[in-house]
Amino acid sequence: MLLDLQKQLNETKMDNWIFDLDGTLVNLRTYEEIYPLVIDTVLALKKIDIHTLDELALASKVYKNSRQRWDTGDLCREFGLLEIYYSILEGFIRENNILTNNALEILNLLKERGARIGIASNSMKRTIETYLEMYSLGSKIDFICSAVETGVSKNKVGFWEHLIRRFDINPMKSTVIGDNPLDDFEVPKSVGFNALLTKQNSLSDVYLRLLL
């Protein structure tokens, strides 16, 4: 694995570097920290209790994850509360630096080498753009592919096929970087991408090898 990582990072002719967002470029603790406030706000504005929220979420096909938590962005979208959600998210971002270790250094280094950089995420496009704006990263990112926009999640081949067509990507000259073994490694590799699986909430290993 480390030899594969080193080989790809040293490949200066790699045209495209495609990053996951949550857990790769930004720390997942963001959503853990804002979760109670978002849920309490939804309950207060909708004037419902947690049991009713559970029923409404299920009816709207907003399901809980393995930790028995909803995606708060999806929840607020379904209930017409996205402006409230982004107000809470932006407030947290302003007060906390939640870029992962060496994320900015890696983006700068790749840009200096003339790379084309993209983000492939299951998040809403507005969420991605919120982070880019708040951290002034817009000039470093050349394209964004959101699963919410495509209607296909990253764990499906169709997402990556869409990305290839829409952004004129040659997968053999592109590397996907992310922390999810299925979404960011197995599935993109199945359609010809190079892929690097990173530790969650850290890009330190990638950065160190880029410097070699």
PLY file of the C-alpha trace (Angstrom):
ply
format ascii 1.0
element vertex 212
property float x
property float y
property float z
element edge 211
property int vertex1
property int vertex2
end_header
0.00 0.00 0.00
2.72 2.48 0.92
4.66 1.64 -2.24
1.55 2.26 -4.35
0.99 5.55 -2.55
4.57 6.66 -3.10
4.48 5.73 -6.78
1.33 7.73 -7.45
2.39 10.78 -5.48
5.65 10.92 -7.40
3.84 10.79 -10.74
4.15 14.42 -11.86
2.14 13.79 -15.04
-1.02 12.93 -13.13
-3.56 15.39 -14.57
-6.37 15.30 -12.03
-6.44 14.97 -8.26
-9.94 14.36 -6.94
-10.59 14.76 -3.20
-13.40 13.58 -0.98
-14.74 16.33 1.30
-15.94 15.06 4.68
-13.26 13.19 6.60
-10.65 14.02 3.96
-10.43 17.77 3.37
-12.57 18.74 6.36
-12.82 17.13 9.77
-15.96 15.12 10.49
-16.18 16.57 13.99
-17.99 19.53 12.42
-21.17 17.51 12.04
-20.82 15.85 15.43
-20.52 19.25 17.13
-23.44 20.95 15.36
-25.75 17.91 15.51
-27.46 18.66 18.87
-28.06 22.31 17.94
-29.49 21.45 14.53
-31.83 18.79 15.95
-33.01 21.06 18.79
-33.62 23.86 16.27
-35.67 21.59 13.99
-37.78 20.42 16.95
-38.39 23.97 18.12
-39.27 25.41 14.70
-41.50 22.51 13.72
-43.00 22.34 17.24
-42.64 18.56 17.40
-40.98 16.03 19.70
-38.17 13.64 18.81
-40.54 10.73 18.20
-42.56 12.72 15.68
-39.32 13.82 14.02
-38.29 10.20 13.71
-41.58 9.37 11.99
-41.43 12.35 9.63
-37.82 11.65 8.71
-38.65 8.03 7.93
-41.59 9.11 5.78
-39.27 11.50 3.91
-36.73 8.68 3.41
-34.10 10.39 5.54
-32.53 7.47 7.33
-30.18 7.29 10.30
-26.61 6.12 9.84
-24.85 3.31 11.70
-24.48 5.62 14.70
-28.25 6.23 14.74
-27.89 9.82 13.59
-29.47 11.63 10.67
-27.55 13.62 8.10
-28.63 17.01 9.40
-28.23 18.67 6.01
-30.56 16.13 4.38
-32.99 16.46 7.27
-33.15 20.25 7.00
-33.49 20.09 3.23
-36.53 17.85 3.51
-38.12 20.12 6.12
-37.44 23.37 4.27
-34.90 24.56 6.83
-31.72 24.75 4.76
-31.11 28.43 5.51
-31.17 27.67 9.23
-28.82 24.72 8.69
-26.28 26.78 6.77
-26.45 29.56 9.32
-25.44 27.05 12.02
-22.78 25.42 9.83
-21.21 28.71 8.79
-21.15 29.92 12.37
-19.25 26.83 13.45
-16.78 27.10 10.57
-16.07 30.74 11.40
-15.15 29.86 14.97
-13.22 26.65 14.30
-10.48 25.57 11.92
-11.74 22.23 10.72
-9.55 21.70 7.65
-7.72 18.41 8.09
-3.97 18.26 8.70
-2.01 19.55 5.69
-5.07 19.95 3.45
-4.14 23.51 2.46
-0.47 22.63 1.94
-1.39 19.75 -0.36
-3.76 21.85 -2.45
-1.12 24.58 -2.79
1.57 22.09 -3.74
-0.56 20.40 -6.38
-1.56 23.75 -7.85
2.10 24.77 -8.08
2.68 21.59 -10.08
-0.08 22.54 -12.50
-2.57 19.89 -11.40
-6.31 20.08 -11.96
-8.08 19.61 -8.62
-11.64 18.50 -8.04
-13.95 17.51 -5.20
-16.18 14.45 -5.39
-18.60 14.28 -2.49
-21.91 12.90 -1.31
-22.58 16.31 0.24
-24.81 18.96 -1.28
-22.97 21.31 -3.63
-23.86 24.27 -1.43
-22.14 22.57 1.52
-18.98 22.07 -0.53
-19.06 25.67 -1.76
-19.60 26.90 1.81
-16.30 25.37 2.92
-14.49 26.67 -0.17
-15.78 30.20 0.44
-15.16 30.23 4.19
-11.56 29.05 3.73
-10.89 30.96 0.48
-10.19 27.75 -1.43
-12.28 28.49 -4.50
-9.30 29.42 -6.68
-7.66 26.06 -5.94
-10.62 23.88 -6.98
-11.37 23.40 -10.68
-14.52 21.31 -10.48
-17.07 19.92 -8.04
-19.13 16.76 -8.42
-21.94 16.37 -5.86
-23.86 13.12 -5.52
-26.96 15.14 -4.62
-26.78 16.85 -8.02
-26.01 13.70 -10.00
-28.65 11.66 -8.18
-26.14 8.84 -7.72
-23.98 8.29 -4.62
-20.23 7.74 -4.73
-20.54 4.05 -3.92
-22.11 3.52 -7.36
-20.20 3.23 -10.63
-22.66 5.67 -12.20
-21.35 8.56 -10.10
-17.82 8.13 -11.41
-18.96 7.57 -14.98
-20.90 10.83 -14.73
-17.82 12.63 -13.40
-15.70 11.29 -16.28
-18.17 12.50 -18.90
-19.04 15.84 -17.37
-15.51 17.01 -16.64
-13.70 15.25 -19.48
-11.62 13.15 -17.12
-9.14 10.46 -18.14
-9.33 8.15 -15.10
-5.96 6.57 -15.88
-4.33 9.97 -15.38
-6.36 10.86 -12.31
-6.09 10.01 -8.61
-8.98 9.89 -6.14
-8.08 10.61 -2.50
-10.46 9.82 0.35
-11.09 7.98 3.60
-13.92 5.64 2.59
-12.76 2.18 1.41
-15.77 1.72 -0.88
-16.65 5.24 -2.07
-13.12 6.57 -2.52
-11.13 3.45 -3.35
-12.86 0.29 -4.57
-15.54 1.86 -6.77
-13.38 4.51 -8.52
-10.66 1.93 -9.11
-13.24 -0.32 -10.77
-13.73 2.29 -13.50
-10.01 2.93 -14.03
-9.06 5.63 -11.53
-5.95 5.54 -9.41
-7.00 5.80 -5.77
-5.40 6.55 -2.42
-7.12 5.53 0.80
-6.23 7.91 3.64
-6.79 7.92 7.37
-10.01 9.63 8.40
-9.55 13.33 9.23
-5.89 13.38 8.24
-3.86 13.99 5.08
-0.48 13.99 6.82
0.75 10.81 5.10
-0.13 12.18 1.68
1.63 15.47 2.39
4.84 13.86 3.64
5.11 11.76 0.50
4.40 14.70 -1.77
7.44 16.40 -0.24
9.76 13.47 -1.00
0 1
1 2
2 3
3 4
4 5
5 6
6 7
7 8
8 9
9 10
10 11
11 12
12 13
13 14
14 15
15 16
16 17
17 18
18 19
19 20
20 21
21 22
22 23
23 24
24 25
25 26
26 27
27 28
28 29
29 30
30 31
31 32
32 33
33 34
34 35
35 36
36 37
37 38
38 39
39 40
40 41
41 42
42 43
43 44
44 45
45 46
46 47
47 48
48 49
49 50
50 51
51 52
52 53
53 54
54 55
55 56
56 57
57 58
58 59
59 60
60 61
61 62
62 63
63 64
64 65
65 66
66 67
67 68
68 69
69 70
70 71
71 72
72 73
73 74
74 75
75 76
76 77
77 78
78 79
79 80
80 81
81 82
82 83
83 84
84 85
85 86
86 87
87 88
88 89
89 90
90 91
91 92
92 93
93 94
94 95
95 96
96 97
97 98
98 99
99 100
100 101
101 102
102 103
103 104
104 105
105 106
106 107
107 108
108 109
109 110
110 111
111 112
112 113
113 114
114 115
115 116
116 117
117 118
118 119
119 120
120 121
121 122
122 123
123 124
124 125
125 126
126 127
127 128
128 129
129 130
130 131
131 132
132 133
133 134
134 135
135 136
136 137
137 138
138 139
139 140
140 141
141 142
142 143
143 144
144 145
145 146
146 147
147 148
148 149
149 150
150 151
151 152
152 153
153 154
154 155
155 156
156 157
157 158
158 159
159 160
160 161
161 162
162 163
163 164
164 165
165 166
166 167
167 168
168 169
169 170
170 171
171 172
172 173
173 174
174 175
175 176
176 177
177 178
178 179
179 180
180 181
181 182
182 183
183 184
184 185
185 186
186 187
187 188
188 189
189 190
190 191
191 192
192 193
193 194
194 195
195 196
196 197
197 198
198 199
199 200
200 201
201 202
202 203
203 204
204 205
205 206
206 207
207 208
208 209
209 210
210 211
